[in-house]
Amino acid sequence: MLVFFALLFFGIYEMLRQSVKMRYDGPFEAVVDVFNQMLTRSVPLGSVGVILVMAVGGAIAGILTENASRRWR
């Protein structure tokens, strides 16, 4: 979820930067470009290193969360 919202935030940010430069013909084109920006920025996330870091980090976070849940009941 965090990756999705980070991509959405940066897509909106880039759209706003482009709209200040008057690069869009209308509001619909600007909204569509948010999703194009998200797609463009998500391509490097498909690399093996990034997927491995997210999987290992998620597993470690899950283990620590379970440990904290048992400790603070």
Secondary structure, DSSP 8 states (H G I E B T S, - for coil): -HHHHHHHHHHHHHHHHHHHTT--SSHHHHHHHHHHHHHHHHGGGGSHHHHHHHHHHHHHHHHHHHHHHHHT-
